[in-house]
Amino acid sequence: MSVHDFEPKEIIGRGAFGEVRVCQQKKTGEYVAVKKMLKNDMIKKNQMAHVRAERDVLSVANSDWIVELKCSF
């Protein structure tokens, strides 16, 4: 799976390193939120550990209150 498997629909948020978009998975038609971040900005601001921690928490979380991480690339 790659970024090319998703059709961007609209931006729903902007943050320190990028944006969040609603996208539709081309194969299944499922709608998902895709967070796109700029790696150079994360490195310049020394935030790589925070970004990795967010990814790690989302990948193991099993809660109605935390979004499910479907993939990361």
PQR file of N, CA, C, O and H, with PARSE charges and radii, in Angstrom:
ATOM      1  N   MET A   1       0.854  -1.176   0.000 -0.4000 1.5000
ATOM      2  CA  MET A   1       0.000   0.000   0.000 -0.0000 2.0000
ATOM      3  C   MET A   1       0.897   1.235   0.000  0.5500 1.7000
ATOM      4  O   MET A   1       1.928   1.268   0.672 -0.5500 1.4000
ATOM      5  N   SER A   2       0.493   2.240  -0.756 -0.4000 1.5000
ATOM      6  CA  SER A   2       1.252   3.486  -0.817 -0.0000 2.0000
ATOM      7  C   SER A   2       0.292   4.673  -0.890  0.5500 1.7000
ATOM      8  O   SER A   2      -0.926   4.505  -0.952 -0.5500 1.4000
ATOM      9  H   SER A   2      -0.344   2.214  -1.302  0.4000 1.0000
ATOM     10  N   VAL A   3       0.852   5.842  -0.880 -0.4000 1.5000
ATOM     11  CA  VAL A   3       0.059   7.070  -0.953 -0.0000 2.0000
ATOM     12  C   VAL A   3      -0.754   7.120  -2.250  0.5500 1.7000
ATOM     13  O   VAL A   3      -1.791   7.780  -2.310 -0.5500 1.4000
ATOM     14  H   VAL A   3       1.841   5.978  -0.829  0.4000 1.0000
ATOM     15  N   HIS A   4      -0.290   6.432  -3.267 -0.4000 1.5000
ATOM     16  CA  HIS A   4      -0.970   6.438  -4.566 -0.0000 2.0000
ATOM     17  C   HIS A   4      -2.256   5.606  -4.569  0.5500 1.7000
ATOM     18  O   HIS A   4      -3.024   5.650  -5.529 -0.5500 1.4000
ATOM     19  H   HIS A   4       0.553   5.896  -3.219  0.4000 1.0000
ATOM     20  N   ASP A   5      -2.487   4.849  -3.494 -0.4000 1.5000
ATOM     21  CA  ASP A   5      -3.705   4.049  -3.374 -0.0000 2.0000
ATOM     22  C   ASP A   5      -4.885   4.858  -2.830  0.5500 1.7000
ATOM     23  O   ASP A   5      -5.978   4.322  -2.643 -0.5500 1.4000
ATOM     24  H   ASP A   5      -1.862   4.813  -2.714  0.4000 1.0000
ATOM     25  N   PHE A   6      -4.657   6.150  -2.579 -0.4000 1.5000
ATOM     26  CA  PHE A   6      -5.685   7.000  -1.998 -0.0000 2.0000
ATOM     27  C   PHE A   6      -5.960   8.202  -2.882  0.5500 1.7000
ATOM     28  O   PHE A   6      -5.043   8.795  -3.451 -0.5500 1.4000
ATOM     29  H   PHE A   6      -3.770   6.585  -2.730  0.4000 1.0000
ATOM     30  N   GLU A   7      -7.231   8.554  -2.991 -0.4000 1.5000
ATOM     31  CA  GLU A   7      -7.662   9.733  -3.749 -0.0000 2.0000
ATOM     32  C   GLU A   7      -7.974  10.850  -2.755  0.5500 1.7000
ATOM     33  O   GLU A   7      -8.930  10.733  -1.989 -0.5500 1.4000
ATOM     34  H   GLU A   7      -7.976   8.072  -2.530  0.4000 1.0000
ATOM     35  N   PRO A   8      -7.180  11.942  -2.751 -0.5600 1.5000
ATOM     36  CA  PRO A   8      -7.446  13.049  -1.822  0.2800 2.0000
ATOM     37  C   PRO A   8      -8.781  13.722  -2.126  0.5500 1.7000
ATOM     38  O   PRO A   8      -9.130  13.917  -3.290 -0.5500 1.4000
ATOM     39  N   LYS A   9      -9.527  14.077  -1.077 -0.4000 1.5000
ATOM     40  CA  LYS A   9     -10.826  14.735  -1.247 -0.0000 2.0000
ATOM     41  C   LYS A   9     -10.781  16.179  -0.762  0.5500 1.7000
ATOM     42  O   LYS A   9     -11.007  17.103  -1.543 -0.5500 1.4000
ATOM     43  H   LYS A   9      -9.243  13.919  -0.132  0.4000 1.0000
ATOM     44  N   GLU A  10     -10.491  16.379   0.520 -0.4000 1.5000
ATOM     45  CA  GLU A  10     -10.405  17.761   1.012 -0.0000 2.0000
ATOM     46  C   GLU A  10      -9.554  17.833   2.267  0.5500 1.7000
ATOM     47  O   GLU A  10      -9.427  16.853   3.002 -0.5500 1.4000
ATOM     48  H   GLU A  10     -10.307  15.628   1.155  0.4000 1.0000
ATOM     49  N   ILE A  11      -8.974  18.997   2.505 -0.4000 1.5000
ATOM     50  CA  ILE A  11      -8.171  19.237   3.702 -0.0000 2.0000
ATOM     51  C   ILE A  11      -9.114  19.491   4.873  0.5500 1.7000
ATOM     52  O   ILE A  11     -10.032  20.307   4.777 -0.5500 1.4000
ATOM     53  H   ILE A  11      -9.077  19.793   1.908  0.4000 1.0000
ATOM     54  N   ILE A  12      -8.879  18.785   5.979 -0.4000 1.5000
ATOM     55  CA  ILE A  12      -9.711  18.983   7.171 -0.0000 2.0000
ATOM     56  C   ILE A  12      -8.922  19.567   8.331  0.5500 1.7000
ATOM     57  O   ILE A  12      -9.500  19.875   9.374 -0.5500 1.4000
ATOM     58  H   ILE A  12      -8.134  18.122   6.056  0.4000 1.0000
ATOM     59  N   GLY A  13      -7.605  19.727   8.169 -0.4000 1.5000
ATOM     60  CA  GLY A  13      -6.810  20.322   9.236 -0.0000 2.0000
ATOM     61  C   GLY A  13      -5.380  20.580   8.797  0.5500 1.7000
ATOM     62  O   GLY A  13      -4.857  19.922   7.898 -0.5500 1.4000
ATOM     63  H   GLY A  13      -7.136  19.478   7.322  0.4000 1.0000
ATOM     64  N   ARG A  14      -4.764  21.547   9.449 -0.4000 1.5000
ATOM     65  CA  ARG A  14      -3.353  21.861   9.207 -0.0000 2.0000
ATOM     66  C   ARG A  14      -2.650  21.917  10.549  0.5500 1.7000
ATOM     67  O   ARG A  14      -3.198  22.383  11.547 -0.5500 1.4000
ATOM     68  H   ARG A  14      -5.189  22.082  10.180  0.4000 1.0000
ATOM     69  N   GLY A  15      -1.398  21.419  10.540 -0.4000 1.5000
ATOM     70  CA  GLY A  15      -0.641  21.402  11.782 -0.0000 2.0000
ATOM     71  C   GLY A  15       0.759  21.937  11.574  0.5500 1.7000
ATOM     72  O   GLY A  15       1.054  22.560  10.554 -0.5500 1.4000
ATOM     73  H   GLY A  15      -0.953  21.040   9.728  0.4000 1.0000
ATOM     74  N   ALA A  16       1.618  21.691  12.548 -0.4000 1.5000
ATOM     75  CA  ALA A  16       2.980  22.222  12.523 -0.0000 2.0000
ATOM     76  C   ALA A  16       3.818  21.640  11.389  0.5500 1.7000
ATOM     77  O   ALA A  16       4.705  22.320  10.873 -0.5500 1.4000
ATOM     78  H   ALA A  16       1.378  21.185  13.376  0.4000 1.0000
ATOM     79  N   PHE A  17       3.554  20.397  10.993 -0.4000 1.5000
ATOM     80  CA  PHE A  17       4.395  19.735   9.997 -0.0000 2.0000
ATOM     81  C   PHE A  17       3.685  19.402   8.698  0.5500 1.7000
ATOM     82  O   PHE A  17       4.322  18.901   7.772 -0.5500 1.4000
ATOM     83  H   PHE A  17       2.833  19.845  11.412  0.4000 1.0000
ATOM     84  N   GLY A  18       2.403  19.659   8.597 -0.4000 1.5000
ATOM     85  CA  GLY A  18       1.709  19.287   7.371 -0.0000 2.0000
ATOM     86  C   GLY A  18       0.215  19.460   7.488  0.5500 1.7000
ATOM     87  O   GLY A  18      -0.267  20.424   8.083 -0.5500 1.4000
ATOM     88  H   GLY A  18       1.885  20.066   9.350  0.4000 1.0000
ATOM     89  N   GLU A  19      -0.528  18.506   6.908 -0.4000 1.5000
ATOM     90  CA  GLU A  19      -1.979  18.639   6.851 -0.0000 2.0000
ATOM     91  C   GLU A  19      -2.654  17.282   6.984  0.5500 1.7000
ATOM     92  O   GLU A  19      -2.028  16.236   6.817 -0.5500 1.4000
ATOM     93  H   GLU A  19      -0.137  17.723   6.425  0.4000 1.0000
ATOM     94  N   VAL A  20      -3.944  17.326   7.288 -0.4000 1.5000
ATOM     95  CA  VAL A  20      -4.776  16.126   7.352 -0.0000 2.0000
ATOM     96  C   VAL A  20      -5.852  16.275   6.285  0.5500 1.7000
ATOM     97  O   VAL A  20      -6.517  17.306   6.189 -0.5500 1.4000
ATOM     98  H   VAL A  20      -4.453  18.176   7.423  0.4000 1.0000
ATOM     99  N   ARG A  21      -6.005  15.237   5.494 -0.4000 1.5000
ATOM    100  CA  ARG A  21      -6.998  15.243   4.420 -0.0000 2.0000
ATOM    101  C   ARG A  21      -7.935  14.055   4.553  0.5500 1.7000
ATOM    102  O   ARG A  21      -7.554  12.996   5.051 -0.5500 1.4000
ATOM    103  H   ARG A  21      -5.464  14.399   5.571  0.4000 1.0000
ATOM    104  N   VAL A  22      -9.158  14.245   4.102 -0.4000 1.5000
ATOM    105  CA  VAL A  22     -10.056  13.117   3.896 -0.0000 2.0000
ATOM    106  C   VAL A  22      -9.673  12.542   2.540  0.5500 1.7000
ATOM    107  O   VAL A  22      -9.584  13.264   1.547 -0.5500 1.4000
ATOM    108  H   VAL A  22      -9.468  15.106   3.697  0.4000 1.0000
ATOM    109  N   CYS A  23      -9.449  11.237   2.514 -0.4000 1.5000
ATOM    110  CA  CYS A  23      -9.098  10.556   1.272 -0.0000 2.0000
ATOM    111  C   CYS A  23      -9.971   9.319   1.126  0.5500 1.7000
ATOM    112  O   CYS A  23     -10.513   8.801   2.103 -0.5500 1.4000
ATOM    113  H   CYS A  23      -9.522  10.650   3.320  0.4000 1.0000
ATOM    114  N   GLN A  24     -10.095   8.861  -0.101 -0.4000 1.5000
ATOM    115  CA  GLN A  24     -10.843   7.641  -0.371 -0.0000 2.0000
ATOM    116  C   GLN A  24      -9.878   6.607  -0.926  0.5500 1.7000
ATOM    117  O   GLN A  24      -9.154   6.862  -1.888 -0.5500 1.4000
ATOM    118  H   GLN A  24      -9.655   9.282  -0.894  0.4000 1.0000
ATOM    119  N   GLN A  25      -9.883   5.423  -0.297 -0.4000 1.5000
ATOM    120  CA  GLN A  25      -9.040   4.346  -0.802 -0.0000 2.0000
ATOM    121  C   GLN A  25      -9.609   3.885  -2.139  0.5500 1.7000
ATOM    122  O   GLN A  25     -10.782   3.522  -2.228 -0.5500 1.4000
ATOM    123  H   GLN A  25     -10.472   5.215   0.484  0.4000 1.0000
ATOM    124  N   LYS A  26      -8.792   3.900  -3.159 -0.4000 1.5000
ATOM    125  CA  LYS A  26      -9.252   3.606  -4.521 -0.0000 2.0000
ATOM    126  C   LYS A  26      -9.807   2.190  -4.649  0.5500 1.7000
ATOM    127  O   LYS A  26     -10.799   1.981  -5.349 -0.5500 1.4000
ATOM    128  H   LYS A  26      -7.839   4.195  -3.087  0.4000 1.0000
ATOM    129  N   LYS A  27      -9.191   1.221  -3.992 -0.4000 1.5000
ATOM    130  CA  LYS A  27      -9.571  -0.177  -4.158 -0.0000 2.0000
ATOM    131  C   LYS A  27     -10.886  -0.516  -3.456  0.5500 1.7000
ATOM    132  O   LYS A  27     -11.720  -1.235  -4.008 -0.5500 1.4000
ATOM    133  H   LYS A  27      -8.386   1.390  -3.424  0.4000 1.0000
ATOM    134  N   THR A  28     -11.072   0.008  -2.225 -0.4000 1.5000
ATOM    135  CA  THR A  28     -12.242  -0.385  -1.422 -0.0000 2.0000
ATOM    136  C   THR A  28     -13.318   0.681  -1.354  0.5500 1.7000
ATOM    137  O   THR A  28     -14.465   0.380  -1.023 -0.5500 1.4000
ATOM    138  H   THR A  28     -10.394   0.592  -1.777  0.4000 1.0000
ATOM    139  N   GLY A  29     -12.966   1.938  -1.663 -0.4000 1.5000
ATOM    140  CA  GLY A  29     -13.925   3.034  -1.541 -0.0000 2.0000
ATOM    141  C   GLY A  29     -14.044   3.572  -0.124  0.5500 1.7000
ATOM    142  O   GLY A  29     -14.805   4.508   0.120 -0.5500 1.4000
ATOM    143  H   GLY A  29     -12.034   2.183  -1.931  0.4000 1.0000
ATOM    144  N   GLU A  30     -13.299   2.988   0.819 -0.4000 1.5000
ATOM    145  CA  GLU A  30     -13.353   3.425   2.218 -0.0000 2.0000
ATOM    146  C   GLU A  30     -12.761   4.831   2.363  0.5500 1.7000
ATOM    147  O   GLU A  30     -11.737   5.155   1.762 -0.5500 1.4000
ATOM    148  H   GLU A  30     -12.681   2.227   0.620  0.4000 1.0000
ATOM    149  N   TYR A  31     -13.432   5.655   3.177 -0.4000 1.5000
ATOM    150  CA  TYR A  31     -12.935   6.991   3.478 -0.0000 2.0000
ATOM    151  C   TYR A  31     -12.069   6.931   4.733  0.5500 1.7000
ATOM    152  O   TYR A  31     -12.421   6.294   5.725 -0.5500 1.4000
ATOM    153  H   TYR A  31     -14.264   5.391   3.665  0.4000 1.0000
ATOM    154  N   VAL A  32     -10.924   7.616   4.659 -0.4000 1.5000
ATOM    155  CA  VAL A  32      -9.987   7.649   5.779 -0.0000 2.0000
ATOM    156  C   VAL A  32      -9.413   9.053   5.903  0.5500 1.7000
ATOM    157  O   VAL A  32      -9.500   9.859   4.977 -0.5500 1.4000
ATOM    158  H   VAL A  32     -10.637   8.134   3.853  0.4000 1.0000
ATOM    159  N   ALA A  33      -8.829   9.329   7.055 -0.4000 1.5000
ATOM    160  CA  ALA A  33      -8.078  10.565   7.243 -0.0000 2.0000
ATOM    161  C   ALA A  33      -6.613  10.234   7.012  0.5500 1.7000
ATOM    162  O   ALA A  33      -6.092   9.266   7.566 -0.5500 1.4000
ATOM    163  H   ALA A  33      -8.758   8.673   7.807  0.4000 1.0000
ATOM    164  N   VAL A  34      -5.950  11.043   6.193 -0.4000 1.5000
ATOM    165  CA  VAL A  34      -4.538  10.840   5.889 -0.0000 2.0000
ATOM    166  C   VAL A  34      -3.766  12.056   6.388  0.5500 1.7000
ATOM    167  O   VAL A  34      -4.029  13.191   5.992 -0.5500 1.4000
ATOM    168  H   VAL A  34      -6.373  11.829   5.743  0.4000 1.0000
ATOM    169  N   LYS A  35      -2.808  11.784   7.267 -0.4000 1.5000
ATOM    170  CA  LYS A  35      -1.961  12.843   7.803 -0.0000 2.0000
ATOM    171  C   LYS A  35      -0.662  12.852   7.003  0.5500 1.7000
ATOM    172  O   LYS A  35       0.083  11.873   6.999 -0.5500 1.4000
ATOM    173  H   LYS A  35      -2.594  10.862   7.588  0.4000 1.0000
ATOM    174  N   LYS A  36      -0.402  13.963   6.328 -0.4000 1.5000
ATOM    175  CA  LYS A  36       0.790  14.118   5.507 -0.0000 2.0000
ATOM    176  C   LYS A  36       1.714  15.100   6.215  0.5500 1.7000
ATOM    177  O   LYS A  36       1.338  16.240   6.491 -0.5500 1.4000
ATOM    178  H   LYS A  36      -1.007  14.759   6.331  0.4000 1.0000
ATOM    179  N   MET A  37       2.938  14.637   6.506 -0.4000 1.5000
ATOM    180  CA  MET A  37       3.875  15.479   7.248 -0.0000 2.0000
ATOM    181  C   MET A  37       5.147  15.694   6.436  0.5500 1.7000
ATOM    182  O   MET A  37       5.541  14.840   5.641 -0.5500 1.4000
ATOM    183  H   MET A  37       3.243  13.711   6.282  0.4000 1.0000
ATOM    184  N   LEU A  38       5.775  16.826   6.640 -0.4000 1.5000
ATOM    185  CA  LEU A  38       7.014  17.158   5.951 -0.0000 2.0000
ATOM    186  C   LEU A  38       8.194  16.736   6.816  0.5500 1.7000
ATOM    187  O   LEU A  38       8.443  17.316   7.873 -0.5500 1.4000
ATOM    188  H   LEU A  38       5.456  17.520   7.285  0.4000 1.0000
ATOM    189  N   LYS A  39       8.911  15.729   6.358 -0.4000 1.5000
ATOM    190  CA  LYS A  39       9.996  15.147   7.137 -0.0000 2.0000
ATOM    191  C   LYS A  39      11.085  16.181   7.464  0.5500 1.7000
ATOM    192  O   LYS A  39      11.597  16.202   8.583 -0.5500 1.4000
ATOM    193  H   LYS A  39       8.709  15.258   5.499  0.4000 1.0000
ATOM    194  N   ASN A  40      11.436  17.024   6.510 -0.4000 1.5000
ATOM    195  CA  ASN A  40      12.475  18.031   6.753 -0.0000 2.0000
ATOM    196  C   ASN A  40      12.102  18.965   7.898  0.5500 1.7000
ATOM    197  O   ASN A  40      12.959  19.334   8.701 -0.5500 1.4000
ATOM    198  H   ASN A  40      11.020  17.007   5.600  0.4000 1.0000
ATOM    199  N   ASP A  41      10.825  19.352   7.981 -0.4000 1.5000
ATOM    200  CA  ASP A  41      10.381  20.230   9.067 -0.0000 2.0000
ATOM    201  C   ASP A  41      10.462  19.530  10.412  0.5500 1.7000
ATOM    202  O   ASP A  41      10.840  20.147  11.408 -0.5500 1.4000
ATOM    203  H   ASP A  41      10.128  19.052   7.329  0.4000 1.0000
ATOM    204  N   MET A  42      10.113  18.255  10.454 -0.4000 1.5000
ATOM    205  CA  MET A  42      10.178  17.496  11.708 -0.0000 2.0000
ATOM    206  C   MET A  42      11.621  17.375  12.182  0.5500 1.7000
ATOM    207  O   MET A  42      11.896  17.482  13.377 -0.5500 1.4000
ATOM    208  H   MET A  42       9.806  17.754   9.644  0.4000 1.0000
ATOM    209  N   ILE A  43      12.530  17.155  11.260 -0.4000 1.5000
ATOM    210  CA  ILE A  43      13.946  17.032  11.613 -0.0000 2.0000
ATOM    211  C   ILE A  43      14.489  18.376  12.091  0.5500 1.7000
ATOM    212  O   ILE A  43      15.169  18.441  13.116 -0.5500 1.4000
ATOM    213  H   ILE A  43      12.307  17.068  10.289  0.4000 1.0000
ATOM    214  N   LYS A  44      14.191  19.457  11.351 -0.4000 1.5000
ATOM    215  CA  LYS A  44      14.667  20.796  11.725 -0.0000 2.0000
ATOM    216  C   LYS A  44      14.191  21.203  13.118  0.5500 1.7000
ATOM    217  O   LYS A  44      14.931  21.845  13.863 -0.5500 1.4000
ATOM    218  H   LYS A  44      13.639  19.405  10.518  0.4000 1.0000
ATOM    219  N   LYS A  45      12.966  20.833  13.472 -0.4000 1.5000
ATOM    220  CA  LYS A  45      12.385  21.201  14.768 -0.0000 2.0000
ATOM    221  C   LYS A  45      12.654  20.153  15.846  0.5500 1.7000
ATOM    222  O   LYS A  45      12.133  20.246  16.957 -0.5500 1.4000
ATOM    223  H   LYS A  45      12.365  20.311  12.867  0.4000 1.0000
ATOM    224  N   ASN A  46      13.478  19.145  15.503 -0.4000 1.5000
ATOM    225  CA  ASN A  46      13.869  18.104  16.445 -0.0000 2.0000
ATOM    226  C   ASN A  46      12.652  17.416  17.077  0.5500 1.7000
ATOM    227  O   ASN A  46      12.582  17.248  18.295 -0.5500 1.4000
ATOM    228  H   ASN A  46      13.900  19.069  14.600  0.4000 1.0000
ATOM    229  N   GLN A  47      11.703  17.024  16.234 -0.4000 1.5000
ATOM    230  CA  GLN A  47      10.456  16.429  16.713 -0.0000 2.0000
ATOM    231  C   GLN A  47      10.273  14.972  16.281  0.5500 1.7000
ATOM    232  O   GLN A  47       9.179  14.425  16.421 -0.5500 1.4000
ATOM    233  H   GLN A  47      11.760  17.161  15.245  0.4000 1.0000
ATOM    234  N   MET A  48      11.316  14.344  15.762 -0.4000 1.5000
ATOM    235  CA  MET A  48      11.187  12.972  15.271 -0.0000 2.0000
ATOM    236  C   MET A  48      10.734  12.008  16.359  0.5500 1.7000
ATOM    237  O   MET A  48       9.931  11.114  16.091 -0.5500 1.4000
ATOM    238  H   MET A  48      12.204  14.789  15.648  0.4000 1.0000
ATOM    239  N   ALA A  49      11.228  12.171  17.570 -0.4000 1.5000
ATOM    240  CA  ALA A  49      10.837  11.269  18.663 -0.0000 2.0000
ATOM    241  C   ALA A  49       9.347  11.400  18.959  0.5500 1.7000
ATOM    242  O   ALA A  49       8.680  10.400  19.226 -0.5500 1.4000
ATOM    243  H   ALA A  49      11.880  12.897  17.787  0.4000 1.0000
ATOM    244  N   HIS A  50       8.818  12.622  18.915 -0.4000 1.5000
ATOM    245  CA  HIS A  50       7.390  12.832  19.173 -0.0000 2.0000
ATOM    246  C   HIS A  50       6.524  12.195  18.077  0.5500 1.7000
ATOM    247  O   HIS A  50       5.491  11.591  18.362 -0.5500 1.4000
ATOM    248  H   HIS A  50       9.360  13.434  18.699  0.4000 1.0000
ATOM    249  N   VAL A  51       6.956  12.338  16.841 -0.4000 1.5000
ATOM    250  CA  VAL A  51       6.210  11.774  15.715 -0.0000 2.0000
ATOM    251  C   VAL A  51       6.216  10.251  15.794  0.5500 1.7000
ATOM    252  O   VAL A  51       5.185   9.612  15.581 -0.5500 1.4000
ATOM    253  H   VAL A  51       7.796  12.830  16.609  0.4000 1.0000
ATOM    254  N   ARG A  52       7.369   9.671  16.099 -0.4000 1.5000
ATOM    255  CA  ARG A  52       7.448   8.212  16.241 -0.0000 2.0000
ATOM    256  C   ARG A  52       6.597   7.723  17.402  0.5500 1.7000
ATOM    257  O   ARG A  52       5.955   6.677  17.310 -0.5500 1.4000
ATOM    258  H   ARG A  52       8.206  10.190  16.272  0.4000 1.0000
ATOM    259  N   ALA A  53       6.590   8.482  18.500 -0.4000 1.5000
ATOM    260  CA  ALA A  53       5.773   8.096  19.660 -0.0000 2.0000
ATOM    261  C   ALA A  53       4.291   8.116  19.294  0.5500 1.7000
ATOM    262  O   ALA A  53       3.545   7.222  19.694 -0.5500 1.4000
ATOM    263  H   ALA A  53       7.112   9.332  18.575  0.4000 1.0000
ATOM    264  N   GLU A  54       3.859   9.119  18.545 -0.4000 1.5000
ATOM    265  CA  GLU A  54       2.464   9.182  18.103 -0.0000 2.0000
ATOM    266  C   GLU A  54       2.122   7.959  17.247  0.5500 1.7000
ATOM    267  O   GLU A  54       1.088   7.322  17.448 -0.5500 1.4000
ATOM    268  H   GLU A  54       4.465   9.845  18.220  0.4000 1.0000
ATOM    269  N   ARG A  55       2.993   7.642  16.298 -0.4000 1.5000
ATOM    270  CA  ARG A  55       2.774   6.476  15.441 -0.0000 2.0000
ATOM    271  C   ARG A  55       2.697   5.191  16.267  0.5500 1.7000
ATOM    272  O   ARG A  55       1.836   4.344  16.028 -0.5500 1.4000
ATOM    273  H   ARG A  55       3.833   8.159  16.135  0.4000 1.0000
ATOM    274  N   ASP A  56       3.593   5.052  17.231 -0.4000 1.5000
ATOM    275  CA  ASP A  56       3.619   3.833  18.047 -0.0000 2.0000
ATOM    276  C   ASP A  56       2.352   3.688  18.886  0.5500 1.7000
ATOM    277  O   ASP A  56       1.807   2.589  18.998 -0.5500 1.4000
ATOM    278  H   ASP A  56       4.292   5.740  17.425  0.4000 1.0000
ATOM    279  N   VAL A  57       1.880   4.782  19.472 -0.4000 1.5000
ATOM    280  CA  VAL A  57       0.653   4.734  20.278 -0.0000 2.0000
ATOM    281  C   VAL A  57      -0.540   4.381  19.404  0.5500 1.7000
ATOM    282  O   VAL A  57      -1.344   3.525  19.773 -0.5500 1.4000
ATOM    283  H   VAL A  57       2.323   5.674  19.380  0.4000 1.0000
ATOM    284  N   LEU A  58      -0.665   5.025  18.258 -0.4000 1.5000
ATOM    285  CA  LEU A  58      -1.799   4.763  17.374 -0.0000 2.0000
ATOM    286  C   LEU A  58      -1.786   3.343  16.815  0.5500 1.7000
ATOM    287  O   LEU A  58      -2.842   2.781  16.526 -0.5500 1.4000
ATOM    288  H   LEU A  58      -0.012   5.721  17.959  0.4000 1.0000
ATOM    289  N   SER A  59      -0.606   2.762  16.663 -0.4000 1.5000
ATOM    290  CA  SER A  59      -0.524   1.420  16.084 -0.0000 2.0000
ATOM    291  C   SER A  59      -0.968   0.332  17.053  0.5500 1.7000
ATOM    292  O   SER A  59      -1.349  -0.754  16.616 -0.5500 1.4000
ATOM    293  H   SER A  59       0.253   3.219  16.898  0.4000 1.0000
ATOM    294  N   VAL A  60      -0.930   0.595  18.361 -0.4000 1.5000
ATOM    295  CA  VAL A  60      -1.316  -0.433  19.339 -0.0000 2.0000
ATOM    296  C   VAL A  60      -2.601  -0.097  20.088  0.5500 1.7000
ATOM    297  O   VAL A  60      -3.144  -0.947  20.794 -0.5500 1.4000
ATOM    298  H   VAL A  60      -0.620   1.477  18.716  0.4000 1.0000
ATOM    299  N   ALA A  61      -3.088   1.118  19.947 -0.4000 1.5000
ATOM    300  CA  ALA A  61      -4.283   1.542  20.683 -0.0000 2.0000
ATOM    301  C   ALA A  61      -5.505   0.763  20.220  0.5500 1.7000
ATOM    302  O   ALA A  61      -5.680   0.491  19.032 -0.5500 1.4000
ATOM    303  H   ALA A  61      -2.647   1.809  19.374  0.4000 1.0000
ATOM    304  N   ASN A  62      -6.338   0.414  21.178 -0.4000 1.5000
ATOM    305  CA  ASN A  62      -7.589  -0.271  20.896 -0.0000 2.0000
ATOM    306  C   ASN A  62      -8.660   0.401  21.755  0.5500 1.7000
ATOM    307  O   ASN A  62      -9.026  -0.103  22.816 -0.5500 1.4000
ATOM    308  H   ASN A  62      -6.197   0.635  22.143  0.4000 1.0000
ATOM    309  N   SER A  63      -9.153   1.542  21.282 -0.4000 1.5000
ATOM    310  CA  SER A  63     -10.058   2.361  22.069 -0.0000 2.0000
ATOM    311  C   SER A  63     -11.049   3.072  21.164  0.5500 1.7000
ATOM    312  O   SER A  63     -10.743   3.400  20.018 -0.5500 1.4000
ATOM    313  H   SER A  63      -8.856   1.952  20.420  0.4000 1.0000
ATOM    314  N   ASP A  64     -12.236   3.302  21.695 -0.4000 1.5000
ATOM    315  CA  ASP A  64     -13.217   4.099  20.962 -0.0000 2.0000
ATOM    316  C   ASP A  64     -12.811   5.568  20.906  0.5500 1.7000
ATOM    317  O   ASP A  64     -13.365   6.326  20.110 -0.5500 1.4000
ATOM    318  H   ASP A  64     -12.485   3.035  22.626  0.4000 1.0000
ATOM    319  N   TRP A  65     -11.863   5.980  21.730 -0.4000 1.5000
ATOM    320  CA  TRP A  65     -11.477   7.382  21.856 -0.0000 2.0000
ATOM    321  C   TRP A  65     -10.203   7.726  21.104  0.5500 1.7000
ATOM    322  O   TRP A  65      -9.826   8.896  21.038 -0.5500 1.4000
ATOM    323  H   TRP A  65     -11.413   5.364  22.377  0.4000 1.0000
ATOM    324  N   ILE A  66      -9.535   6.732  20.537 -0.4000 1.5000
ATOM    325  CA  ILE A  66      -8.292   6.957  19.805 -0.0000 2.0000
ATOM    326  C   ILE A  66      -8.466   6.386  18.410  0.5500 1.7000
ATOM    327  O   ILE A  66      -8.956   5.268  18.247 -0.5500 1.4000
ATOM    328  H   ILE A  66      -9.842   5.782  20.591  0.4000 1.0000
ATOM    329  N   VAL A  67      -8.064   7.156  17.395 -0.4000 1.5000
ATOM    330  CA  VAL A  67      -8.234   6.689  16.019 -0.0000 2.0000
ATOM    331  C   VAL A  67      -7.357   5.485  15.742  0.5500 1.7000
ATOM    332  O   VAL A  67      -6.298   5.322  16.348 -0.5500 1.4000
ATOM    333  H   VAL A  67      -7.666   8.064  17.527  0.4000 1.0000
ATOM    334  N   GLU A  68      -7.804   4.644  14.822 -0.4000 1.5000
ATOM    335  CA  GLU A  68      -7.072   3.450  14.437 -0.0000 2.0000
ATOM    336  C   GLU A  68      -6.060   3.803  13.340  0.5500 1.7000
ATOM    337  O   GLU A  68      -6.409   4.426  12.337 -0.5500 1.4000
ATOM    338  H   GLU A  68      -8.664   4.777  14.330  0.4000 1.0000
ATOM    339  N   LEU A  69      -4.816   3.401  13.546 -0.4000 1.5000
ATOM    340  CA  LEU A  69      -3.803   3.596  12.523 -0.0000 2.0000
ATOM    341  C   LEU A  69      -3.893   2.418  11.556  0.5500 1.7000
ATOM    342  O   LEU A  69      -3.672   1.270  11.944 -0.5500 1.4000
ATOM    343  H   LEU A  69      -4.533   2.895  14.360  0.4000 1.0000
ATOM    344  N   LYS A  70      -4.213   2.702  10.314 -0.4000 1.5000
ATOM    345  CA  LYS A  70      -4.373   1.631   9.319 -0.0000 2.0000
ATOM    346  C   LYS A  70      -3.063   1.339   8.604  0.5500 1.7000
ATOM    347  O   LYS A  70      -2.777   0.183   8.293 -0.5500 1.4000
ATOM    348  H   LYS A  70      -4.392   3.634   9.999  0.4000 1.0000
ATOM    349  N   CYS A  71      -2.262   2.366   8.338 -0.4000 1.5000
ATOM    350  CA  CYS A  71      -0.961   2.164   7.692 -0.0000 2.0000
ATOM    351  C   CYS A  71      -0.092   3.401   7.896  0.5500 1.7000
ATOM    352  O   CYS A  71      -0.574   4.478   8.248 -0.5500 1.4000
ATOM    353  H   CYS A  71      -2.494   3.305   8.591  0.4000 1.0000
ATOM    354  N   SER A  72       1.173   3.214   7.668 -0.4000 1.5000
ATOM    355  CA  SER A  72       2.136   4.306   7.799 -0.0000 2.0000
ATOM    356  C   SER A  72       3.213   4.104   6.734  0.5500 1.7000
ATOM    357  O   SER A  72       3.760   3.011   6.587 -0.5500 1.4000
ATOM    358  H   SER A  72       1.565   2.339   7.382  0.4000 1.0000
ATOM    359  N   PHE A  73       3.506   5.166   6.001 -0.4000 1.5000
ATOM    360  CA  PHE A  73       4.549   5.072   4.973 -0.0000 2.0000
ATOM    361  C   PHE A  73       5.137   6.439   4.738  0.5500 1.7000
ATOM    362  O   PHE A  73       6.035   6.591   3.909 -0.5500 1.4000
ATOM    363  H   PHE A  73       3.062   6.054   6.120  0.4000 1.0000
TER
END
